[in-house]
Amino acid sequence: MPESPSDALTADERAMLDFEGEWRRHAGAKEEAIRAELDLAPARYYQLLGRLIETEAALAYDPMLVKRLRRVRDQREAERAAREGALGL
């Protein structure tokens, strides 16, 4: 049976995507849940997640989530660029 692109994800990568898709169901702050469930510092989690959503394997695993995360990231980058342009940076 051929391997699907999402099979290329590690268990930790799948856990990150699953967490990101469902974290709102957890009580408390997201940063606390990241530490408790994934044993990662929030800054490291976001670094890894940013890289992960660029992969075809992540897109194959959860297309709606990855596309939403990419849209949010792109929107934030556009807003940041607009602010910097307005400030002459």
C-alpha positions as CSV (number, residue, x, y, z in Angstrom):
1,M,0.0,0.0,0.0
2,P,1.5,3.4,-1.0
3,E,2.5,5.7,1.8
4,S,0.4,8.9,2.0
5,P,2.1,12.3,2.5
6,S,0.6,12.6,6.0
7,D,2.4,9.3,6.9
8,A,5.6,11.3,6.8
9,L,4.6,13.2,10.0
10,T,6.0,12.2,13.3
11,A,3.8,11.4,16.2
12,D,4.9,14.7,17.8
13,E,3.9,16.6,14.6
14,R,0.5,15.0,14.5
15,A,0.0,15.8,18.2
16,M,0.9,19.4,17.5
17,L,-1.7,19.7,14.7
18,D,-4.3,17.8,16.7
19,F,-3.7,20.2,19.6
20,E,-3.9,23.3,17.5
21,G,-7.1,22.1,16.0
22,E,-8.7,21.4,19.4
23,W,-7.0,23.6,22.0
24,R,-10.1,25.7,22.5
25,R,-11.7,22.8,24.2
26,H,-9.1,22.8,27.0
27,A,-9.7,24.9,30.1
28,G,-7.2,27.6,30.8
29,A,-4.7,29.5,28.8
30,K,-3.3,28.1,25.6
31,E,0.3,28.5,26.8
32,E,-0.4,26.4,29.9
33,A,-1.9,23.7,27.8
34,I,1.1,23.7,25.4
35,R,3.4,23.1,28.3
36,A,1.2,20.5,30.0
37,E,0.2,18.5,26.9
38,L,3.2,18.9,24.6
39,D,6.0,19.5,27.0
40,L,7.2,22.5,25.0
41,A,7.8,26.1,25.7
42,P,5.2,28.2,23.9
43,A,7.8,30.0,21.8
44,R,9.3,26.7,20.6
45,Y,5.8,25.4,19.9
46,Y,5.0,28.3,17.6
47,Q,8.4,28.0,15.8
48,L,7.8,24.3,15.1
49,L,4.2,24.9,14.1
50,G,5.2,27.6,11.7
51,R,7.6,25.3,10.0
52,L,5.2,22.4,10.1
53,I,2.3,24.2,8.3
54,E,4.6,24.7,5.3
55,T,4.9,21.0,4.7
56,E,2.9,18.9,2.3
57,A,2.6,16.2,4.9
58,A,0.8,18.6,7.3
59,L,-1.5,19.8,4.5
60,A,-2.4,16.2,3.7
61,Y,-3.0,15.4,7.4
62,D,-5.4,18.3,8.1
63,P,-6.0,20.5,5.1
64,M,-8.6,22.8,6.6
65,L,-6.5,23.5,9.7
66,V,-3.3,24.1,7.8
67,K,-5.0,26.4,5.2
68,R,-6.6,28.4,8.1
69,L,-3.2,28.7,9.9
70,R,-1.5,29.8,6.7
71,R,-4.2,32.4,6.1
72,V,-3.9,33.8,9.6
73,R,-0.1,33.9,9.3
74,D,-0.3,35.6,5.9
75,Q,-2.8,38.2,7.2
76,R,-0.6,39.0,10.2
77,E,2.4,39.4,7.9
78,A,0.4,41.7,5.6
79,E,-0.8,43.8,8.6
80,R,2.8,44.1,9.9
81,A,4.1,45.1,6.5
82,A,1.4,47.8,6.2
83,R,2.3,49.2,9.7
84,E,6.0,49.2,8.9
85,G,5.3,50.9,5.6
86,A,3.2,53.5,7.3
87,L,6.0,54.2,9.8
88,G,8.6,54.3,7.1
89,L,10.5,51.3,8.4
